[in-house]
Amino acid sequence: MKNFRLKWVKAGKPHISVVAYDMPSAERRKQKLEEPDQGVTDVEIVSVKLGEDL
């Protein structure tokens, strides 16, 4: 199974998800982060190996 993490920018500060997601879950999380009231930009889904840090 492939694992994915999310990267995004909020208030000029880069963030990376702590947990790994499967693709459908990563896409749902990305949609949530991209909601206008979240104040988040540059949301990206990144493929990772289990246990890998970005």
C-alpha positions in Angstrom: 0.0 0.0 0.0 1.2 3.5 -0.8 1.3 6.1 1.9 0.9 9.8 1.6 1.5 12.9 3.7 0.4 16.5 3.2 2.5 19.6 3.0 1.0 23.1 3.3 1.7 26.7 4.3 -0.2 28.5 7.0 0.6 32.1 8.0 3.9 31.8 6.0 5.0 28.8 7.9 5.4 25.4 6.2 3.7 22.4 7.8 3.8 18.6 7.2 1.2 16.1 8.4 2.3 13.9 11.2 0.3 10.9 10.1 0.4 9.0 6.8 -2.8 8.6 4.7 -4.0 6.3 2.0 -4.8 8.3 -1.2 -8.6 8.7 -0.7 -8.0 9.9 2.9 -5.2 12.3 1.8 -7.5 13.8 -0.9 -10.2 14.4 1.7 -7.8 16.0 4.1 -6.4 18.2 1.3 -10.0 19.4 0.5 -10.5 20.2 4.2 -7.3 22.2 4.4 -8.1 24.1 1.2 -11.4 25.4 2.6 -11.2 29.3 2.7 -11.7 29.5 6.5 -8.5 27.4 7.1 -6.0 30.1 6.0 -3.9 27.5 4.2 -2.1 27.7 0.9 0.1 25.4 -1.3 -1.5 22.1 -0.2 0.4 19.2 -1.7 0.0 15.4 -1.4 3.4 13.7 -1.2 4.1 10.0 -1.6 6.2 8.5 1.3 7.5 5.2 2.5 6.0 3.9 5.8 8.0 5.6 8.6 9.8 8.0 6.3 10.1 11.7 7.4 9.9 14.5 4.9 
